[in-house]
Amino acid sequence: MPKIFKKNKFALLGANIISIAIWIFISSFVIQLITYEDAPFYIYKLGELFKYLPPIWLTYYLWIVRKGFN
């Protein structure tokens, strides 16, 4: 982890929020391109998983595994 994130937790929080916002924006755009109007419901559920699961993993990694609060 870069030194700025070890010294400044607000930088880590800001980077986490910005990366999540960028991911959700890009993945929403891609999901809208892929899905169509009469798609089965599981396509929409998989799209929601694709949209929100990676930011949860990133947050878990940055704050729990890498011990962001220490």
Secondary structure, 3 states (H helix, E strand, C coil): CCHHHHHCHHHHHHHHHHHHHHHHHHHHHHHHHHCCCCCCHHHHHHHHHHHHHHHHHHHHHHHHHCCCCC
